């Protein structure tokens, strides 16, 4: 807490998001300061906020102003030694206390960061497509700051980032209006943590089963054939037919009567 009370506050504002990232990188590399964050105030204006000792913040602000002037996008700058507690309650100028332990111990990464800003969303999407197809780079995220200004951020090796940014510039100018570009070699870890990132959807977690499972042996039971009840037909009590011997029919033959014929003389 004593370090916070005796520290100073430095702010540099620009009119471009790539420019403010370059300003923040220059401020952090010039002296031992902590990057609090960025503020987007509309109309394309962005501010980088750092804290540290008075001498360190003074050097950082000077480096940030010079960097912004190189882009021709400097708006204003400010140095406030030992800001009062009332200001820290309402303004985003006090970092989380758990992060103060890392001040002065930041390390540089081996890669590079590229930023390309366009005026208009279609030009930014076209530039992002050309950048990913021209070199092996990774899209980090995109940022909008008003006035139609959109910035695409990429990460990769310095050579790949330089090739990708050049390809994106030609495509952005073909589609719309190119506003600003920035290539930051070997960015500090604190700078990379401050960049906007894509929010990834949470993947469903797999259910972890115990390693040892005792499987019970299944008893093999022979399948029984289904029992079909066949109803016996009831026998009808019918009289047995009597066998009768066939007899020839009887014919009554009556004897013929003699005919009385007259005798011839």
C-alpha positions in Angstrom: 0.0 0.0 0.0 2.9 2.4 0.7 4.1 1.8 -2.9 0.6 2.8 -4.2 0.5 5.9 -2.0 3.9 7.2 -3.1 3.4 6.3 -6.8 2.5 8.6 -9.7 -0.1 8.2 -12.5 0.7 8.6 -16.1 -1.9 8.9 -19.0 -1.3 9.3 -22.7 -4.2 9.5 -25.2 -4.3 8.8 -28.9 -6.9 8.6 -31.7 -6.1 5.0 -32.7 -6.2 1.6 -31.0 -3.0 0.4 -32.6 -1.3 3.6 -31.6 -2.3 3.3 -28.0 -0.9 -0.3 -27.9 2.4 1.0 -29.3 2.4 3.8 -26.8 1.8 1.4 -23.9 4.6 -0.9 -25.1 7.0 2.1 -25.3 6.0 3.3 -21.8 6.5 -0.1 -20.2 9.8 -0.8 -21.9 11.2 2.7 -21.1 11.0 2.4 -17.3 9.7 0.3 -14.4 6.0 1.1 -14.6 2.8 -1.0 -14.3 0.2 -1.0 -17.0 -3.2 -0.4 -15.3 -5.2 -0.7 -18.5 -6.9 1.2 -21.3 -9.8 3.6 -21.5 -11.9 4.1 -24.6 -13.7 7.4 -24.4 -15.5 7.4 -27.7 -14.8 9.1 -31.0 -11.9 6.9 -31.6 -9.9 8.2 -28.6 -8.0 5.7 -26.3 -5.9 6.3 -23.3 -3.1 4.1 -21.7 -2.7 4.4 -18.0 0.4 3.4 -16.1 1.6 3.7 -12.5 4.9 3.6 -10.7 7.4 5.9 -9.1 7.4 9.6 -10.0 10.7 9.4 -12.0 9.7 6.2 -13.8 6.2 7.5 -14.8 7.8 10.7 -16.0 10.1 8.8 -18.3 7.2 6.5 -19.4 5.0 9.4 -20.3 7.8 11.0 -22.3 8.4 7.8 -24.3 4.6 7.4 -24.9 4.2 11.0 -26.2 7.1 10.6 -28.6 5.7 7.3 -29.9 2.3 8.9 -30.4 3.8 11.8 -32.2 5.5 9.5 -34.7 2.0 8.3 -35.7 0.7 11.8 -35.7 -2.1 10.8 -33.3 -1.3 12.4 -30.0 -4.3 13.9 -28.2 -3.0 14.7 -24.8 -0.9 13.4 -21.8 -0.9 13.9 -18.1 1.4 13.2 -15.1 -0.2 13.1 -11.6 2.1 12.4 -8.6 0.5 10.7 -5.6 -3.1 10.9 -6.6 -5.6 11.2 -3.7 -7.6 8.2 -2.5 -10.9 9.9 -3.6 -9.7 9.8 -7.2 -8.8 6.1 -6.9 -12.3 5.3 -5.8 -14.1 6.5 -8.9 -11.4 6.3 -11.6 -9.8 3.2 -13.1 -6.3 4.2 -11.9 -5.6 1.6 -9.1 -4.6 -1.9 -10.2 -5.6 -5.0 -8.2 -3.3 -5.3 -5.2 -2.7 -9.0 -6.0 -1.0 -7.9 -9.3 1.4 -5.4 -7.8 3.9 -8.2 -6.9 4.8 -8.5 -10.6 5.9 -4.9 -11.1 9.4 -4.8 -12.6 9.6 -8.5 -13.2 7.9 -8.7 -16.7 9.5 -10.7 -19.4 9.6 -10.4 -23.2 8.0 -13.0 -25.4 9.8 -14.4 -28.4 7.1 -13.6 -30.9 5.4 -10.4 -32.2 2.0 -8.7 -32.2 0.4 -7.1 -35.2 -2.5 -4.6 -35.2 -4.3 -3.3 -38.3 -7.0 -0.7 -38.0 -9.6 0.2 -40.6 -12.5 2.5 -40.9 -15.4 0.1 -41.5 -16.0 -3.4 -40.4 -15.9 -5.0 -43.9 -12.4 -3.7 -44.6 -11.2 -5.2 -41.3 -12.7 -8.6 -42.0 -11.2 -8.6 -45.5 -7.8 -7.7 -44.0 -8.0 -10.4 -41.4 -8.7 -13.0 -44.1 -5.8 -11.8 -46.2 -3.5 -11.8 -43.1 -4.3 -15.4 -42.1 -3.9 -16.7 -45.7 -0.6 -14.9 -46.4 1.4 -16.1 -43.3 1.2 -18.4 -40.3 -0.3 -16.1 -37.7 -3.0 -16.5 -35.1 -6.0 -14.1 -34.7 -6.2 -12.9 -31.2 -9.3 -10.7 -31.2 -10.8 -7.5 -32.7 -11.5 -4.1 -31.0 -13.8 -1.2 -31.9 -13.4 2.3 -30.5 -16.1 4.3 -32.3 -16.2 6.4 -35.4 -16.2 3.2 -37.4 -12.6 2.3 -36.3 -12.0 -1.5 -36.1 -8.8 -3.2 -35.2 -7.7 -6.8 -35.8 -5.0 -8.3 -33.6 -2.7 -11.1 -34.6 0.2 -13.0 -33.0 3.1 -15.0 -34.5 6.8 -14.8 -35.3 8.1 -11.4 -36.3 8.6 -12.3 -40.0 5.1 -13.9 -40.3 3.5 -10.9 -38.6 5.3 -8.4 -40.9 4.2 -10.4 -44.0 0.6 -10.7 -42.7 0.3 -7.0 -41.9 1.5 -6.0 -45.3 -1.0 -8.3 -47.0 -3.8 -6.9 -44.8 -2.9 -3.3 -45.6 -3.3 -3.9 -49.4 -6.6 -5.7 -48.8 -8.0 -3.1 -46.4 -7.2 -0.3 -48.9 -8.9 -2.2 -51.7 -12.1 -2.7 -49.7 -12.3 0.5 -47.6 -10.1 2.8 -45.7 -6.9 1.9 -43.8 -6.5 3.9 -40.6 -3.3 2.6 -38.8 -1.0 -0.4 -38.4 1.4 -1.5 -35.7 3.9 -4.3 -35.3 5.3 -4.8 -31.8 8.3 -7.2 -31.6 9.0 -9.1 -28.4 6.0 -7.6 -26.4 6.1 -7.8 -22.6 4.0 -10.3 -20.8 2.0 -7.6 -19.1 1.2 -6.0 -22.5 -0.1 -9.3 -23.8 -2.3 -9.9 -20.8 -3.9 -6.5 -21.3 -5.0 -7.2 -24.9 -8.6 -8.1 -25.6 -9.0 -11.9 -26.1 -11.7 -14.0 -27.7 -14.1 -15.5 -25.2 -14.1 -19.2 -25.8 -17.1 -21.3 -25.0 -16.6 -23.7 -22.1 -16.2 -27.3 -23.3 -18.4 -29.9 -21.5 -16.2 -31.8 -19.0 -15.9 -35.5 -19.4 -17.1 -37.7 -16.6 -14.1 -39.3 -15.0 -14.7 -42.9 -14.0 -12.6 -44.7 -11.4 -9.7 -46.6 -12.8 -10.4 -49.9 -11.2 -13.9 -51.2 -11.9 -14.9 -54.6 -10.6 -17.1 -56.2 -13.2 -19.4 -58.8 -11.9 -19.4 -62.0 -13.9 -22.7 -62.5 -15.6 -24.2 -66.0 -15.1 -25.2 -67.6 -18.3 -28.7 -69.0 -17.9 -30.0 -71.2 -20.8 -33.0 -69.7 -22.3 -36.1 -71.8 -21.8 -38.3 -72.5 -24.7 -41.7 -70.9 -24.3 -44.4 -73.3 -23.1 -47.3 -73.5 -25.4 -50.4 -75.1 -24.0 -52.2 -77.1 -26.6 -55.7 -77.7 -25.7 -56.8 -81.2 -26.4 -59.8 -81.6 -28.4 -62.6 -83.2 -26.6 -63.7 -86.5 -28.1 -67.3 -86.7 -28.9 -69.0 -89.7 -27.7 -70.6 -90.9 -30.9 -72.0 -94.4 -31.3 -69.8 -96.7 -33.4 -71.4 -97.6 -36.7 -72.6 -101.3 -36.9 -71.3 -103.2 -39.9 -74.2 -104.9 -41.7 -73.7 -107.5 -44.3 -75.2 -106.6 -47.6 -77.9 -109.1 -48.7 -79.3 -109.4 -52.2 -82.7 -108.0 -52.6 -85.6 -110.6 -52.6 -87.8 -110.7 -55.6 -91.3 -112.3 -55.3 -91.8 -114.4 -58.4 -95.4 -115.4 -58.7 -96.2 -118.6 -60.7 -97.9 -117.9 -64.0 -101.4 -119.3 -64.4 -102.0 -121.6 -67.3 -103.9 -120.0 -70.1 -107.2 -121.6 -71.1 -106.9 -121.8 -74.8 -109.6 -123.5 -77.0 -108.7 -126.7 -78.6 -108.6 -126.8 -82.4 -110.5 -129.5 -84.1 
